[in-house]
Amino acid sequence: MDGAAVVPSVDVGALAIRVLNEPDVPCKAVLTRELVEEISRAERSQLILPTEATRAALPSVPARPPSAKHSEFKNKGSSLKTTLHGIAHAEGYAVDLMWDLLARFTSTLPAADATEFALDWARIAHEEAVHFERWSALLRSVCGVAYGDLPTHSSLWEAATASADDLLCRLALVHLVHEARGLDTSSASLDRIVAYEQSSGHPANVGGPCADTLRRNVADEIGHVGCAVKWFERVCALRGIADPPLKFREIIQQRFRGELKPPFDLEKRAKANMSTAYFLWAATEPGTSDPAVAAKGHRKAVKALEREQRLLRKVVDAQVLRLSRVKGRLDRLHCDTSG
């Protein structure tokens, strides 16, 4: 024996399967943070990347508690409680989606790309776990309920099931459609949360801790979409596909069960390096390929959203006025009592 220290290896695929098989979502988030920190401390030479055997061992769906309340319908978020619970639910599934992506597709890439791919998505899994924990903490502190107290749905996993056979399809459906849609709807979500928090006494047009958390999350999610764009375009290059946006459109038309439609948040998508060639075609009328018509359709959709935003602000202003009047009455009553 030469006395050299034995360098421990880190089996990334085994760690991914461990998280996917953990049924308790809060434990899944804690485990994710711990395991990604273990991966980040290791040298690249210590990492054992996922293999085809890893892929074969993956569960078809991530574990969830048998006692979980289930609904076939998505909760649209008619209150702050349901809104926060819905966001936490999405973040919990995002943790599983990142681990599944890493474990399922790393082995399909050349060795020169595989390690970078695994590290990218492990880092993002860590960020999604932090997001889940933030929203769960707010759900408890602000609304007095725990994650899992309200019914949840499994539709977030449908895109993963529909794209389990191909990396480009997975990146397109989960990240460039659903995660990018989260960027598009984030401003409206922020307005709703600010309105809820404002009615509880937080500053007008600013909100409180829930609004602050959403702003922080959106900055991370832009990076997640940007990472998906990077890998979508790199895999296209590896496969000799010259036009990634066209390939994306083909995948959407063949695999996506819904409809890609405006409004699109052009600023946030641009920050994620997602060119308009990926999505502006979806703003056209059926059968139309004229870019000018596409742009016109997009502008109409943006105007509709702006009208909705103005109506919401009127509701908020009315709530503020009502709150001010109630406060004035209370102040007068206190004066009368003290006098």
C-alpha positions as CSV (number, residue, x, y, z in Angstrom):
1,M,0.0,0.0,0.0
2,D,1.3,3.4,-0.9
3,G,-0.7,5.3,1.8
4,A,-2.6,7.5,-0.7
5,A,-5.9,8.7,0.6
6,V,-9.0,7.0,-1.0
7,V,-11.0,9.7,-2.8
8,P,-14.8,9.0,-2.2
9,S,-16.9,9.0,-5.3
10,V,-20.4,10.6,-5.6
11,D,-23.0,8.6,-7.6
12,V,-25.1,11.4,-9.0
13,G,-27.7,9.0,-10.5
14,A,-28.2,7.2,-7.3
15,L,-28.7,10.5,-5.5
16,A,-31.3,11.5,-8.1
17,I,-33.3,8.2,-7.6
18,R,-33.1,8.7,-3.9
19,V,-34.8,12.1,-4.1
20,L,-37.4,10.9,-6.6
21,N,-38.4,8.0,-4.3
22,E,-38.7,10.2,-1.3
23,P,-42.5,10.7,-0.8
24,D,-42.5,13.5,1.7
25,V,-42.1,16.8,-0.3
26,P,-40.5,18.9,2.5
27,C,-38.0,16.0,3.2
28,K,-37.4,15.9,-0.6
29,A,-36.4,19.6,-0.6
30,V,-34.1,19.2,2.4
31,L,-32.5,16.1,0.9
32,T,-32.0,17.9,-2.4
33,R,-30.1,20.7,-0.8
34,E,-27.9,18.3,1.1
35,L,-27.2,16.1,-1.9
36,V,-26.5,19.0,-4.3
37,E,-24.1,20.5,-1.7
38,E,-22.4,17.1,-1.6
39,I,-22.1,17.1,-5.4
40,S,-20.7,20.7,-5.5
41,R,-18.0,19.8,-3.0
42,A,-16.7,16.9,-5.1
43,E,-14.1,17.1,-7.8
44,R,-15.4,16.3,-11.3
45,S,-13.2,13.2,-11.3
46,Q,-15.2,12.0,-8.2
47,L,-18.6,12.2,-9.9
48,I,-20.2,9.0,-11.2
49,L,-22.6,10.3,-13.8
50,P,-26.0,8.7,-14.5
51,T,-25.9,5.7,-16.9
52,E,-28.5,3.8,-19.0
53,A,-28.9,1.6,-15.9
54,T,-29.9,4.7,-13.9
55,R,-32.4,5.6,-16.6
56,A,-33.9,2.1,-16.4
57,A,-34.2,2.4,-12.6
58,L,-36.1,5.7,-12.6
59,P,-39.7,5.7,-11.2
60,S,-42.4,6.5,-13.8
61,V,-43.7,9.1,-11.4
62,P,-42.1,10.7,-8.3
63,A,-43.2,9.4,-4.9
64,R,-45.8,11.3,-3.0
65,P,-47.5,10.5,0.3
66,P,-50.3,8.0,0.1
67,S,-52.4,10.3,2.3
68,A,-52.0,13.3,-0.1
69,K,-55.2,15.1,-1.0
70,H,-55.7,14.8,-4.7
71,S,-57.9,16.7,-7.2
72,E,-58.2,16.2,-10.9
73,F,-58.5,20.0,-11.3
74,K,-55.9,22.7,-11.0
75,N,-56.6,25.2,-8.2
76,K,-56.9,28.6,-9.8
77,G,-55.9,30.5,-6.7
78,S,-59.0,32.4,-5.5
79,S,-57.3,33.5,-2.3
80,L,-53.8,34.1,-1.0
81,K,-53.8,30.7,0.7
82,T,-54.7,28.8,-2.5
83,T,-52.3,30.9,-4.5
84,L,-49.3,30.2,-2.2
85,H,-50.2,26.5,-1.9
86,G,-50.4,26.3,-5.7
87,I,-47.0,27.9,-6.1
88,A,-45.4,25.7,-3.5
89,H,-46.9,22.6,-5.2
90,A,-45.4,23.6,-8.5
91,E,-42.0,24.2,-6.9
92,G,-42.2,20.7,-5.3
93,Y,-42.8,19.1,-8.6
94,A,-40.0,21.2,-10.1
95,V,-37.5,19.6,-7.8
96,D,-38.5,16.2,-9.2
97,L,-38.5,17.4,-12.8
98,M,-34.9,18.6,-12.5
99,W,-33.6,15.4,-10.9
100,D,-35.5,13.3,-13.5
101,L,-34.1,15.4,-16.4
102,L,-30.5,14.9,-15.0
103,A,-30.9,11.2,-14.3
104,R,-32.8,10.3,-17.5
105,F,-30.7,12.2,-20.1
106,T,-27.1,12.7,-18.9
107,S,-26.1,9.4,-20.4
108,T,-27.5,10.4,-23.9
109,L,-24.9,13.2,-24.2
110,P,-21.2,13.0,-25.2
111,A,-18.7,12.8,-22.3
112,A,-17.6,16.4,-23.1
113,D,-21.1,17.7,-22.3
114,A,-22.4,15.2,-19.7
115,T,-20.8,16.6,-16.6
116,E,-21.7,20.2,-17.3
117,F,-25.3,19.1,-18.0
118,A,-25.6,17.2,-14.7
119,L,-24.1,20.0,-12.7
120,D,-26.3,22.6,-14.3
121,W,-29.5,20.8,-13.5
122,A,-28.4,19.7,-10.0
123,R,-27.8,23.4,-9.2
124,I,-31.3,24.2,-10.5
125,A,-32.8,21.4,-8.5
126,H,-31.2,23.0,-5.4
127,E,-32.8,26.4,-6.3
128,E,-36.2,24.8,-6.8
129,A,-35.9,23.2,-3.4
130,V,-35.1,26.5,-1.8
131,H,-38.1,28.0,-3.6
132,F,-40.4,25.3,-2.2
133,E,-39.1,25.9,1.3
134,R,-39.7,29.6,1.0
135,W,-43.3,29.2,-0.2
136,S,-44.0,26.5,2.4
137,A,-42.7,28.8,5.2
138,L,-44.9,31.7,4.0
139,L,-47.9,29.5,3.6
140,R,-47.6,28.5,7.3
141,S,-46.6,32.0,8.7
142,V,-49.0,34.1,6.6
143,C,-51.9,31.7,6.1
144,G,-51.6,29.3,9.0
145,V,-51.7,26.1,6.8
146,A,-49.0,23.6,5.8
147,Y,-48.2,22.3,2.4
148,G,-50.4,19.4,1.7
149,D,-53.4,20.7,3.7
150,L,-55.1,21.6,0.4
151,P,-55.8,19.3,-2.6
152,T,-53.2,19.1,-5.3
153,H,-53.0,17.7,-8.8
154,S,-50.6,15.6,-10.8
155,S,-50.9,17.4,-14.1
156,L,-47.5,19.0,-13.7
157,W,-45.9,15.6,-14.4
158,E,-47.8,15.1,-17.6
159,A,-45.3,17.0,-19.7
160,A,-42.5,14.8,-18.2
161,T,-44.3,11.6,-19.2
162,A,-45.0,12.9,-22.7
163,S,-41.3,13.6,-23.2
164,A,-39.6,10.8,-21.4
165,D,-38.1,9.4,-24.6
166,D,-36.2,12.4,-25.9
167,L,-34.1,15.2,-24.4
168,L,-35.1,17.9,-26.9
169,C,-38.8,17.1,-26.3
170,R,-38.3,17.3,-22.5
171,L,-36.5,20.7,-22.7
172,A,-39.2,22.0,-25.1
173,L,-42.3,20.9,-23.2
174,V,-41.2,21.3,-19.6
175,H,-38.9,24.3,-19.8
176,L,-39.5,26.3,-23.0
177,V,-43.3,25.9,-22.7
178,H,-44.3,25.5,-19.1
179,E,-41.4,27.2,-17.3
180,A,-41.4,30.0,-19.8
181,R,-45.1,30.5,-19.4
182,G,-44.4,31.0,-15.7
183,L,-42.3,34.1,-16.8
184,D,-45.2,35.3,-18.9
185,T,-47.7,35.1,-16.0
186,S,-45.4,36.3,-13.2
187,S,-46.4,40.0,-13.5
188,A,-50.1,39.1,-13.2
189,S,-49.3,36.8,-10.3
190,L,-47.4,39.6,-8.6
191,D,-50.3,42.0,-9.0
192,R,-52.6,39.5,-7.3
193,I,-50.3,38.9,-4.4
194,V,-49.6,42.6,-3.9
195,A,-53.4,43.2,-3.9
196,Y,-53.9,40.4,-1.3
197,E,-51.1,41.8,0.9
198,Q,-52.1,45.4,0.4
199,S,-55.5,44.6,1.8
200,S,-53.7,43.3,4.9
201,G,-51.9,46.6,5.4
202,H,-48.7,46.2,3.4
203,P,-47.5,49.1,1.2
204,A,-49.5,50.0,-1.9
205,N,-48.0,48.7,-5.2
206,V,-45.3,46.9,-3.2
207,G,-46.8,44.2,-1.1
208,G,-45.1,42.3,1.6
209,P,-43.0,39.1,2.1
210,C,-45.0,37.1,-0.5
211,A,-44.5,39.7,-3.2
212,D,-40.8,39.9,-2.3
213,T,-40.4,36.2,-2.6
214,L,-42.0,36.0,-6.0
215,R,-39.7,38.8,-7.3
216,R,-36.7,36.7,-6.1
217,N,-38.0,33.5,-7.6
218,V,-38.7,35.1,-11.0
219,A,-35.0,36.2,-11.2
220,D,-34.0,32.5,-10.7
221,E,-36.6,31.2,-13.1
222,I,-35.2,33.4,-15.9
223,G,-32.0,31.6,-15.4
224,H,-33.7,28.2,-15.5
225,V,-35.3,29.0,-18.8
226,G,-32.0,30.4,-20.1
227,C,-30.3,27.1,-19.1
228,A,-32.9,25.2,-21.1
229,V,-32.4,27.4,-24.1
230,K,-28.6,26.8,-23.9
231,W,-29.0,23.0,-23.8
232,F,-31.8,22.9,-26.4
233,E,-29.6,24.7,-28.8
234,R,-26.5,22.7,-27.9
235,V,-28.3,19.4,-28.4
236,C,-29.7,20.7,-31.7
237,A,-26.1,21.4,-32.8
238,L,-25.0,17.9,-31.7
239,R,-27.8,16.4,-33.8
240,G,-27.0,18.6,-36.8
241,I,-30.3,20.6,-36.5
242,A,-29.6,24.0,-38.0
243,D,-32.7,25.8,-36.8
244,P,-33.5,25.3,-33.1
245,P,-36.6,27.5,-33.1
246,L,-38.1,25.6,-36.0
247,K,-37.4,22.3,-34.3
248,F,-39.1,23.6,-31.1
249,R,-42.1,24.5,-33.2
250,E,-42.2,21.0,-34.7
251,I,-42.1,19.5,-31.2
252,I,-44.9,21.7,-29.9
253,Q,-47.1,20.8,-32.9
254,Q,-46.4,17.1,-32.4
255,R,-46.2,16.7,-28.7
256,F,-47.9,19.6,-26.8
257,R,-51.4,18.8,-25.8
258,G,-52.3,22.4,-25.1
259,E,-51.9,25.6,-27.1
260,L,-49.0,28.0,-27.1
261,K,-50.5,31.4,-27.1
262,P,-49.8,35.0,-26.1
263,P,-49.3,37.2,-24.2
264,F,-45.6,36.6,-24.0
265,D,-43.4,38.6,-21.6
266,L,-40.8,39.7,-24.2
267,E,-38.5,41.3,-21.7
268,K,-38.2,38.3,-19.4
269,R,-37.9,35.9,-22.3
270,A,-35.1,38.0,-23.8
271,K,-33.3,37.9,-20.5
272,A,-33.4,34.1,-20.8
273,N,-31.9,34.3,-24.3
274,M,-35.1,33.0,-25.8
275,S,-35.5,34.7,-29.2
276,T,-38.9,35.6,-30.5
277,A,-38.4,33.0,-33.3
278,Y,-39.3,30.4,-30.7
279,F,-42.8,31.7,-29.9
280,L,-44.0,34.7,-32.0
281,W,-45.4,32.4,-34.6
282,A,-47.9,31.3,-32.0
283,A,-49.4,34.8,-32.0
284,T,-50.6,34.4,-35.6
285,E,-54.1,33.6,-36.7
286,P,-54.7,30.0,-37.7
287,G,-53.1,29.4,-41.1
288,T,-51.2,32.6,-41.0
289,S,-47.4,32.8,-41.3
290,D,-47.0,36.5,-42.0
291,P,-44.7,38.0,-39.2
292,A,-46.5,41.3,-39.4
293,V,-49.8,39.5,-38.5
294,A,-48.0,37.6,-35.8
295,A,-46.8,40.9,-34.2
296,K,-50.3,42.4,-34.5
297,G,-51.8,39.4,-32.8
298,H,-49.2,39.7,-30.0
299,R,-49.9,43.4,-29.5
300,K,-53.7,42.6,-29.2
301,A,-53.0,40.0,-26.5
302,V,-50.7,42.4,-24.6
303,K,-53.4,45.1,-24.7
304,A,-56.0,42.7,-23.3
305,L,-53.6,41.8,-20.4
306,E,-53.0,45.5,-19.8
307,R,-56.8,46.1,-19.6
308,E,-57.0,43.3,-17.0
309,Q,-54.1,44.9,-15.1
310,R,-55.9,48.3,-15.0
311,L,-59.1,46.7,-13.7
312,L,-57.1,44.9,-11.0
313,R,-55.5,48.2,-10.0
314,K,-58.9,49.8,-9.7
315,V,-59.9,47.0,-7.3
316,V,-56.7,47.6,-5.3
317,D,-57.3,51.4,-5.2
318,A,-60.9,50.8,-3.9
319,Q,-59.5,48.5,-1.2
320,V,-57.0,51.1,-0.1
321,L,-59.7,53.8,0.1
322,R,-61.8,51.5,2.2
323,L,-58.9,50.7,4.5
324,S,-58.2,54.4,4.9
325,R,-61.8,55.1,5.8
326,V,-61.8,52.3,8.4
327,K,-58.6,53.6,9.8
328,G,-60.0,57.1,10.1
329,R,-63.0,55.8,12.0
330,L,-60.8,53.9,14.4
331,D,-58.6,56.9,15.0
332,R,-61.7,59.0,15.8
333,L,-63.0,56.4,18.1
334,H,-59.7,56.2,19.9
335,C,-59.7,60.0,20.3
336,D,-63.2,59.9,21.7
337,T,-62.3,57.2,24.1
338,S,-59.2,59.0,25.3
339,G,-61.0,62.2,25.7
